Amino acid sequence: MKQVKKISAIIFSVVALAACNKEINQPEKTEAIASEKTESIAGRENNGHNQGHVYTLSNQTTGNKVLDYARAANGTLTLAGSYSAGGNGSGGGLGNQGAVILADDDEVLIAVNAGSNTISSFKITGNGLNLKSTVSSGGSTPVSVTEHGGIVYVLNAGGMGNISGFKLGENDKLTAIANSTRPLSSSAAGAAQVSFVRNGMALVITEKATNKIITYTVNEQGMPGMMHSITSSNPTPFGFAAGSHGNIYVSEAVGGAPGASTVSSYHVSMSGNISLITGPVGAGQSAACWVVLTQDEKYAYATNTASNNLSSFSIMPATGNFSVLQAIATTTQIGPIDADLSSNSKYLYVLNAGAHSIGVYEVANNGSLASVQNVPGLPVGANGLAAR
């Protein structure tokens, strides 16, 4: 159910601790999907100017759609198509990270349909997206999905909450893995994200309401093993970026308290045990909720939803130690939430929930950011961001 909130105040749910899950009182803009394109812009893969794509979800209750933006060589975006996701959205914030992802070496896109308890797979082609399957998520309100080596797991945040596994077949269709569903640490976990780490050997899940980070080991058949957990170094662990060496970088929104947000790094062992590396590290910002990591793992960026800006961090990839690079790396439009980097980490894309827009930033070699473009016209409640 959509909740409209005033710009001057951010109301945080005590039960769900959804510090980063907000809707802001702005008029709905629908230019981005006014024309229902079912094919990409003619010749965009061959004209020498468009180098990639950025995807987000409309998340509308009347029919979820994947919005496909063509990415030019200078990082700018142009709407290329709008594709039915085979289900419905929630119409509002999901308090999540990872609602839409690129899988199978960027050949497949997987999206959640939070309003109809399903997930969908698409084949990425030169002519756009081809819907291949829509299947039950194995639970209620799917909010995050991850894939490695053809094994897919979805995080269901509604009801009792769980994770459920699927196989991504050669025809790019999803098939449920029997007996793969596992509970979270609590029936009121307020879970935000699931992601594979350790080359698919473990799953990590953040739980906002319990202040826990949990893991499940995963075998070659995609079956989860034992659960491990750790209490986060600061309350409200939210989004995270998974690096190599089993290291993850987690935002901690601290219930949305002004200026109190932090980021911490943790190490996940081969057996799934979790230990703190560095943190909590604060940048003096509010409601840090989403984290992305450059390809070389030298820099991470956190979106600060209540501060309307991004913070940057300098990382030592081998150890997972890190420090604040710039407390305010750039300002954004209202309500920055999801973020992702292009495949070469040259451009950073940020979904602004309050402004219903996507911000485009160029990433310099020293990790600094320069504003390139702002793309308006996203529907209210748009969620998730995946770039290639």
N, C-alpha and C positions, 0 to 999 in steps of 0.2 A: 504494500500500500504506500503510495507516494505521500511524503510529508513535506510541506512547504515551510521554509524557515526564513526568517528575516536576515538581511545581509548583516545588520549590526550585531547579531547574536548567533552563536552556534550552540545548539542544544544537544548535549551528549546524553545518550541513554545509559542509565545506571546499570540496567540489567545486561544489555548487550555490549556495553562499553564501545559503542560504535562511534568513536571519536572522529573517524574520517569518513563516515557514511552520512552525508548530508545532502539535502536539496535546498537550493537557494532561490529566493523569490525573484525570478527573472521571467520575462515573456518567452514563451516557447518559440524557437526558430526552426523552421522546417525546410529551408532552402536546400539543405544537403540531400534530402530525399524527395523533393518535390517531383522530380522526374525519375520514374522507376526504370533505371537502366538495368538491363539484364545481361548486357555484354560490356566489355571494356572499351575504352576509347580506341577507335580503329588504328591499328599499327603501333600501339604504344610500346610494344616489345621490340619493335624494329626501327624506330625512328631515331635512335641514337641519343635521345634526350632523357627519356625516362629510365631510371636505373633501378627502381624497386617499387615497393608498395607499403602502405600503412593501412591497417585494418582496425575498425572499432565496431562495437555492437550498438544498434539503436535501442535495444532493451525495452521496446514498447510492448504494452500488454495486448495490443491488437495484432501483434505479429513481429517477432524479433527479426532483424535484418543485419547482415554484415555490410558495412559501408566500406568500400574499397577506394583508397586514394592512391593514384599513381605518384611516385616520387621522382622528381627530376634530378639531374646531376647536381644542381645547387641546393638540393634538399627540399625545395618547395613542393607542395602537394596540390593535386587537382583531382576532384571527384571523378572516379572512373566507372563506378557501378554500385548498385545496391542489390543484394541477393537475399532471398528468404532463407532464414536459418532453420526452417522446419518446425518452429515452436514459438512460444511467447516469452517475452521478457517480463520483468517485474515492474517496470515503469519508474523505478527509483533507485537510489543508491543501494549497493549490495555489501558494502563494508568488506571489500575483497581485493585481491590482486590475482590476475591470471585468468580472467573470464574468456579470453580468446588467445590462442597460442598458435605458433607455427611449429609443425612437426615433420618428421621424416625428411630432414635436411631441407626444410622450407618448401617441400612439395605438397604438403597437406596442411589445411587449416582446421582447427578444432575449436568449437564454440559451445558455451553453455546457454541453455534456454531456461533461465531461472524461474519463469512463470509457469512453465509446463513440465518441469522436472525431467528434462531430457538434455542430451548433448548431441551435437551434429558434427560430421566430418565433411570436408570439401576437398576436392582435388583442385589444385592451383594450376591453371592452364594459361596459354598465351591469349585466350579469349576471355579470361576472367575466372570465376569460381564455379565449380560444378558440384552441387550437393550430392553426396554419395550415400549418407546414412543419417538417420535420426533415431536414437535409442533411449530407453529409460536410463536415467542417471543412477538408478539403484538406491535412490533416497529422495529427499525433499530439498528444494532450493539449491541446485548446484551453483557454485560461485567461482570455482577455480578448477583448472585442469592442467595436467602435465603429461609429457610423453618422453620415453626413451626406448630406442630399439624396438619400436612397434608395440610397446606396452604403454597403456594409457591409464591414468588414475584421475578420478574426479572427486572433488571435495563437496559433499552435501552439507550445507550449513543449517538447514531447517530441520524441524522435528527433533529427533534424538541426535542427529548429526552422525556422519560416517564418511568413509572413503570407499570407493568401489572401483574395481579394475576391469579393463577391457583390452582386447587385442585389436590392433589396426592391421587388417588383412591386406593382401596384395592388391585387392580391388579398392582399397582405401575405405572400406566399410568397418565400422566398429562392431565387435562382438563381445558380449559380457564374459568375463572369466568366472566360471562357477565357483562359489564359496570364497570369493575374494573380498567381500564386504567386511570392513572392520570398524569398530566404534572409535570415537574420539575419547579423550580422557574423562569427559563429563557429558551428560545429556544437555548441558547448557554451556557449551564451550565457546560459542561465538567465534567459530573458526573463520579464518581469513584467506589462507593460501595453502596450497599443496605444491610441492615440487620435488622432482628426483634430484638426488645428489649422488656422488660417488659412482658416476657412470651407470646410473640406474640401479645400484645395489641397495639404496635406501630412499625412503620417502620422508620428507619433513613437512610438518603441519604446524602453523601458528594458531594459537587460541587466544583471542582477545579477552574473553570473560574470565578464564581461569588463570591468565598470565603464565601460560605454559607453552613450551615448544616441545612437540612430540615427534618421534620417528618410528617408522616400521622398516625393518630390513625386508628386502624383496629378493626372491630366488629367481632362477633363470626362466621359470615358467610364469613369473609374474605374481606369485603368491606371497602375501605378507607374512612375516614371522612375528617376532616379539616386539611389543611396544616399549619404547624408552621415553623418558621425559625429563625436562629440566624447567625450573622456574626461571622466567626471563629476568635479566638483570634490572629491568625497570618495567613497570606495568604496561599492559596493552601491547604486547608484541603483535605486529600487523603484517606488512608486506616484507619480503626479503628477496635478496639476489643470491643465487647459488654460484660459487666460484669453484675452481679446481681445488685439489688437496682436501676435499671435504669441508671447506670453509663456507659459511653463509654469513650474510650481512643483513641484520634485522632492524627495522624501524620499531621504535617503542613510543607510542603516542601518549602514554601516561594519562589516559582518560581525557585528553584534550586540554590539560592544564596549560595556561599561557606560559610560553617560553620554556617549557619543561621537557619537550621531546628530546629523545636521544636515539642513537644508533649503537648497536653492539655487534661484535663478531663472535661466532661460535664455531667449534670444530665438531664434525660428525665423524666418528670412527667407523671402521669397516663393520663393526658389530652393532652400529646404530647408537652407541652412547654419545651424549652431547656434553660438551664442556665449553665454558666461556673463555674466549681469547682476549678480547679487548672490550671495555665498556663498563657502564654506559658512557658514551661520548655525546655531549650536548653541543648544539650550535645556537642555543638561545631562541629556537623557533617553536611553533605550536602545531600540534597534530601532524607530526611526521608519520606518513603512512605507507608510502610506496618507495621502493628502492630498486635502482637498476645499476648494472655493472658494465663497464666497457669491456670490449673483447680481450684486451691485454690485461684486464683486472687491475689496472693501476688507479682507476678512479671509479667512485660510486656517487650516485646522485639520489637524494631523497626529496620527495615533494612534500612541502609543508602546507597542508590543506587550509589551516586556519590563518597562516601568515601570508598566504598568496605569494610564495616564493620557493626557490629550490636551494638546498645546501649541497655542497660538494665535499668529497672526502678523498684523501690520498691514501693509497693502500699498498702494503707490501704483500704481493700475492702469495709468496711461498709460506709466509707465517700467518697471514690473516690479520696482522696488526695494522692499525690505521689511525688517522688523525684528521681533524677538520682542515680542509683546504680553504674553502670560503664559506662562512656562515650564511651569506646570501650570495649565491653564485649568479642568480638572476631573479628578477621579479617576474610574476606571471599574471594572467588574468585571474578572475575570481575562482577560487576552489580547485586548485590543481590536485588531481588524483592520480590516475594511471599514467605510466610513462614507459617508454621503450626507446632503444637505440637502433639505428640502422645497422645492417649486417657488418659494415666496416667501422661502426662506432663514430662516424664522422658527424652524424646528426642525431639530436635528441628530440623526441616528440612527447608532448605532455597534453593530456586531456584535462581541460578546465571545466569542471562540472557546473560551476555557477555561471560561467560565460557561454557555455555550450559551444566550445571551440577547441581546436588543437593548436598548441603553440609549437613552433619549429625553432630549434636552436642549433647553431654550429658548434661543434666541440673542437677546441684548439688542442695542440699537442701538449700544452701544459695543464689541460683539464678545464680551462676557463670556457665560458659559454657566451655566445653572441646571438642575439635575436635575429631571426631570418624572416619569419612570416607568422601571421595568425590566421587560422582558417575558421571562419564562423559557420553557423548554420546547423550544428548538431542538435538532435532532438533532446528534450528534457529526459534525463535518466540514462543517457548514453554511458556505456560502461565497457572497460577493457581496451587494451591497445597492444597491437603486435606489429612490428616493423621488420622489413627485410630490404 
